[in-house]
Amino acid sequence: MRGKPLWYLPDEIEHRALTCLAELWHLHDSVGEDIWPGWQPRGHALALFRRDGTYFLAGHPVRPRGAEEVFLPAGVEGPVVYRLHDPPEAVAGGPVLISFLGTPTAFVPLEEVGGGDEGAVGFLALLAHESFHVFQQRWARLVPPSPLIVYPDDQPVNNALGNIEGHLLLEAYRAPEEEVRQVALAFALIRRERRAQLQDEQIEYERFHETYEGLAMYAAVRLLERAAAPDYEPSPGFRRLLAGDLAPLAAAAVARRLEALRTINRKGLGANRRRFYYSGLGLALLLDRLRPSWKDELRVPSVWMDTILDASVNFDGGEGDDHVIAQVEYRYDYVSKLREEREHARAVRRRKDELIAQVLRGPGRVFIFDVSDLYLTGLDVDRDRLETIGERLRIHTGRASFRYGQTVLEFEGVPVVEDRHNGLFEVRLPGRLAFVGDGSDIKVLRPAEFTEGLELRVNGVRVRARQGIIQPVGEAVYVKILR
């Protein structure tokens, strides 16, 4: 005999988040598969987790053991939602996509919903973005690039031309129909010019992020455009949640994302990764106008958005193309952009060299702690003794504490270099050191693995982790923390 189902009544912030989730389903129902064939947010597993260890699961084919069914207030409709405790270990900080009970599931921090109308609309867009990532798990072609690829995010020509690409994508979105193809040609030529100096693996790096992150942003923007339409009626629950009208809020959210195309790559802003969210979005919007069949063509593994674009425009192959490039560079003042990027790159490089030399010089051995597979759940740093260099590097000379679930890295009065993009910390420690791993000393001069805990406390540095490897690399020691 089955027992009675367990019911849970959400609190205020949970109610806000679940109402946004229900609005995602309602909003997508109004467009069907017009945005992308096969993408069905109601049928893709999403989990909203709180940092107190509870989470809400929707769209999953399995009811986990001990799950409480959530009572959805009037006006909030959708698939069954379950409340559970203790999310998987891989869930710690920001949004993450994992296989949960055999099904790809996006875990999204519930607290991201924030307050006010803009917070609700922003959370709606975030849910759409992460739901599309679940859908993308069907695409076997999307293999993440190697973390060893070094992308030239401080290269002046790459950044200056990349910024012009963003301007052209925004121009293409707003251009009259008869001008779209000419703007598309200008974009394709500028991109060819920029990529002539990139290695093949760096181009594949760009293409992956434009396809993975850019298309997820595209799906969210297309939904927001629908929400901004005069004839769209939001779900009753979402309408009650907002103090104002949804249409202008959604239109403003779309405008902010498109306007970001003007600023990508300006003084290296977003040049390493974030820019591709927007260039991928812009490319997809351009292809919607230029080549309606592009989504079907993208299913071929060797085809990317920019290769579809190249096949859709007519290159002159000679002076005509050179003339277009010259016109675009003049119109968007390429010379001034390049000068600005060179000055910025020199200043950043000079300061970076000075600080890193100051941090890492002296006796002892350099230790590199790699936490790139973990998600940040807690941060406590002395802002007065922190210097940021570009988007990637931060130099801490005061207190700095980082928590990744049960993994902890703490630095107190010891200079440390933080590489935010690659999830690395570099610090020089004097003397002969040994880690305590799995209850025994681990000598740092030979490769080692720990599976039941690691602890290091020395000279203002404390590291605590559960699993990982230690590998000497030249004069340094590399510590890869897995959990």
N, C-alpha and C positions, 0 to 999 in steps of 0.2 A: 504494500500500500504506500503510495507517495504521500509525503508530508505536505503541509501547506506551503506555498511559495513565500519567500521572505521578501518584504517590501521595504524600500528605503525612500524617505522624502528628502530631496536635495536641500541644502542650505542656500543662502542668497547667491554666493559666487558660483556655486555648482549649477544653480538654476540658470544664471546668465550664460554660462558656458554651454550647457545642454540645449538652451534655447537657440544659441548660435549654430550648434550642430544640426538641430532640427530645421533651421532656416536654410542651411546648406542643402539638405535633402529637398526641401520645398522649392528652393530656387533652381536647383538642377532639374527638377521635374518639369519646370516651365520651359526649358530649352531642349529636353530630351538628349539626343546624341549629337546635336548640332555642333557642340564645342569639340568633342572628340569621340569618334565611334568606339564603343566598348567601355567608356568611362562611366561608371555608375556608382556615385558616392554612397548610396544606400547599401550597396552590396560589398563595399570595401571596408575592412576592419579598421576602426579608429578607437584609440583609448586616450582618455583625458586623465592625466595623473596629477595628484597633489603631492607636495613635498612632505606631507605627513604620512605617506605610505599607502594611501587609498587611491583607487583609480576606477574609471567608468569605461566600460567596454561596449561598443556598439558595432553592428554589422558583421559580427564574428559568427561562423557557423556552429561553434561549440559553446555550450554553457559550462563554464568552468565550475569545478567543485567548490561549494561554499558561497557561490555567487548570490547576491541579493538583487532581485529585480527592482529597478528604479521606478518610482511612481512619477510619471511625467505630468506636470500640471496641464490644465485645460489650455488648448491652443498649441500645445507642443506635441507633434505627432512624428512617428518614425518607427524604425525597427526597435526591437526590445533592447533596452540598455541595462547592463549589469554593473553592480558595484562590488569591487573586490579589494583585497588588502595585499600588500607586499608585491609590487610589480617586479618583473624580471630584473636581474642584476644589471643588464645592459642599459636599463632605463635609469638615468640619473639626472641629467640637466636639461638640455635643449631637446627639440624634437628629434626622434630617432625612429628608424624603421627596422624592425626585427621580425623574425619568424616566431610567432607565438601560438602554441598548440597547433603547429603545422600550417599556419596561415600567415601570410605577410600582414603585419599590423603596424600602423603608425601610432606611436605614443607621443602625445603633445602635452606640454605643461598647461594644466588647467588655469593656473594663475596668470597666464599670458592674456586672458580675456580683458584684464584691466577694467577701468571705469569709464563711464560716459559713452556717448554714442560712437565716437571715433574708435574707442577701444573695442566695442562690439563688432563694428564693421571690419576693423583690422583683424580680429580673431576669426571672423567668418572667412576672410581671405586666406588666413593661415591654414585653417582647416581644409579649404579647397586645395591649397598648395600641397599639403601633406597627403590628402586623399589621392591626388594625382600621382604622387610618388608610389603609393600602394599599387595603383593601376600599372605603373611603369615596370613593376617587377616581372611582368609578363614579357618584357622586352629583353631577350637574352643578349642582345647586342650591347646593352649598357653595362660594360665592364669598367669599373673605376680605373683611372690611370694610375700608374705607379707613383707612390709617394716620393720616389727619388727624383722625379722630374723637377728640374729647376726652371721656373717660369720667370722671364725677364720683366718683372714688375717695376723695375727702376730704370728701364731703357727708354731714353727720351723720345726717340722716333716711334717706338711701339706705342707709347702713351699718347703722344700728340696725334698720330694718325688714328689711334683707337678712339680718342675723343671726337674726332671728326666723324668717324663711323656712327657714333651715338647721335650726333646732330642729324646725319643723313637718315637714320632710321626714324627719328621723330618727324623729319620733313616728309618722309614717305607716308607716314601714318596720316598726316594732315593734307597731303597734296591732292589736287583735283585728279580725277580718274585718268585724264589724258597725260598727266605728268608723272604718274607712278613709275612707268617703265624706265624713263630717263633717270629718275632718282635712284632706282634700283641698279642701273648700270654704273652710276657714279659710286654707289656704295661698293659694288663688286670690284671696281677698279682700285679704289682706295684700300680695300681689304687685301687685294693681291699685292699692292705696293708694300703694305705693312708686313704681310706674311713672308715676303721674299727674304727677310732676315731671320726668320724663325726656323728652328729645326722641326722635322716631321713630328716628333713626339710632342713638341710644344703645341703644334697645330691640333693634334689629336686631343690634347688636354683641353684646349679651348672648345673643341667640338663636343666633347663629352659634357662639359658643364653647361654649354648652351642648350644641349638637348635635354639633359636631366633637370637642371634647375630652371633654365629658361622656359621650357615648355610647361613646367608646373606653375610658374608665374603667369604664363599665358593663359592657362586654364582659369586661374583665379581672376585675372583681369577681364576675361570674357564673361565670367559670371557677374562680376561687378558692373560691367556694362549693361547686362540684362537687368540687374537690380536698379540701375539708374534710369531705365526706360519708363516713360510716363504711364504706360499701361500695365506695369508690373504691380501685383498685389502681394506684399510680404505675408508670411504666415501670421496668424493672429497673435501668437506668443511673441514673435519678434517685433511686431508692430507695437505691442504694449511695452516691450523692453526699451524702445527708443523714445527719447523725449521729443525728437524732431522727425522730419520726413526722411525716409531712406534714400530717395532718389538723389538729392543733392549731396548727401554723405557719400554714396557710392561713386557719384561722378567725381567728387573731390579726391577720393582714394585712387581712382583710375588716373586722374591728372597728375597726382604726386608720383606715381610709378613711371609714367611716361616722361615727366620732366626730368627724372633722374638720368635719362639718356643724355642730357646736356652735360652732366657733371662727371660721368664715368671717365676714369683715366685722367682727370684733372689733377695734376701734381701727384700722380700715382694713386688717386682715390679708387679703391676697389679693383686696382689693376691686377691683382693676383687671382682673385676668384669672383668677388661680388659683382664685378662688371658683367660677367657672363650671364647672370640672372637677367639683366636688362637687355644685353645684346641678343640673347636668345629670345626674349619676349619680343623685341623689335623685329627680329628676322621672321618670327612666326606671323606677326601681324602684317608684315610686308607680303609674305607668301600668300596669305589669305586674299589679298587684293590682286596679286600677280599671277598666281597659279593655283586655282581652287583644288586641284587634284594632289597637292603636295603631301597631304597626310598619308595617302595610300602609297605614294612613292617612297616615303620615309621608312616604310617597313623593310625595304631592301637593306641588308647589313652594311653594304659599302656606300650607301647614300646618306648624306647629311644635309641639313638645311642650306648651307652655303653652296653645296654642289648642285642642289635643285635650283637655287637662285642663278648660279652661273649658266645653267642650261636654259634659263628663261630670258636671258638678255643677249643682245647682239654685240659682241666685242668687235671692234674694228681691226685690232691686231697691229695697229701702226700709229700714225700721227693723230688720227681721230681720238683714240684712247688717251694719248698723251695730252691732247688738248682738253679733254674732259677732266683729267686729273689736275692739270694746271688751273683750270677754272675753279674747281672745288677747293683746292688749297688756297687760292687767292680769296675766295668768298668767305672762307672760315678762318682766314689769317693764320695759315699753317706756320709761317715764319715766327710770328710772335708766340704761338703755342709751343713750338720747338724750343725757342729761347727760354721760355718759362720752365719747361720741363728739364732742360739742361741745368739751369741754375738750381732748381729744386733737387735734382739728383746729386749734384756736386755737394750741396749743403748737407743733405742727408747722409751721403757716403762719408764725408769728412767727420761729421759728428758721430756716426756709427763706429768708425775706426777708432776714434779717440776713446769712446766709452768702452768698447769691447777690450781694447788694449789695457785700459785702466782696470777693468773688472777681472780679466783673466791673466794678467801678468803676475809674477811672483812665484814662490815655491809651491810645490804640491802637484797634484794631478787633476786634470779637468774631467769632471763627471757630466755626462749627458743623460738626463732623465727624459724618456719618451712616454708621454701620456696621450698620444694622438688617438688611441682607440677608446679613450674614456670621455665622459661628459661631466663638465664642471657643475658641481652642486653648491659650492660655497667658496667665497672669495673675501679675503680681508687683507688689504694692502695699505701701506703708508703712502698716501697720495703726494705728500710733501717730498718724499724721497723716491719718486718714480719719474723716469723720463721715457717718453715714447718717441720712437724713431720710425717714421713712415707708418705703415699699417701693420707691419709684421713684428717689429722688435720693441720690447720694453725692457728697460734696465732698472732693476730694483736694488737700492742700496740700504733700504730700511726693512721694516717688517713686511713679510709677504707670505700669506698662507693660502693654499689652494686645496680644495677638497673635491674629490671625485667619488661620490658614494663613500665607501669605507677606505679608500686610498687617500692619504694625506701627504702633502709636501709643504714643509714650513721652513722659511729662511728668516733669520733674525740677525741683522747687522752684517750679513755676508753678501757681497755683491753677486748678483745672479742675472744672467741674460735669459729673457723669456722670448721664444719664437712662437708667437701666437698662431701663425698659420699652420706650422708643422707640429704644434703641440710638444715643443722641446724646451727644456731648462738646462742651461750650462752654468756650472759653478766650479771654481777651483778649490780643492780641499787639500791641506798640507798633511804630511805624515803618511805612514803606512796604515791603510785602512782595511777593515774587513766588515762585510755585512753579516748580520745574523739572518739566515734564511732557513726555513724549515727547522728551526731550533738549533742550527749549527752554524759555525763560522763559514763564510764563503770568501775565498781568496779572490781579490779583484783582478789578479794578473792572469787568470785562466777562465775560460768560458764556464758558466754555471747556470743552473735553472732552479727556480724555487716555485713550489706549488702550494705550500701551506703557510705562507706568510714571510714577509721580509721587514726588517727594522734597521734603521740607521739613525744614530744620534751622534753628531760630532760638530764642534766649532760653529754652533748656530744653525745647523742644518738637521732637520728631522724628516725622515721619509718612512712611511708605513704603507705597505701594500700586501696583497694576498698572493699574487701569481705573476711571474715574469721571467726574464732571462737577463744575465749579465755577460757582456761580451767586450773584452779589451779591443780597442780600435786604435792602433798606433800608440800615441802618447796619452790617449784618452780612454775612459771607460764608459761604455754605452750600456744603459740600463733600460730595457724595454719592459714597461709595466702593463700587464694584460688585464689585471683587475685588482 
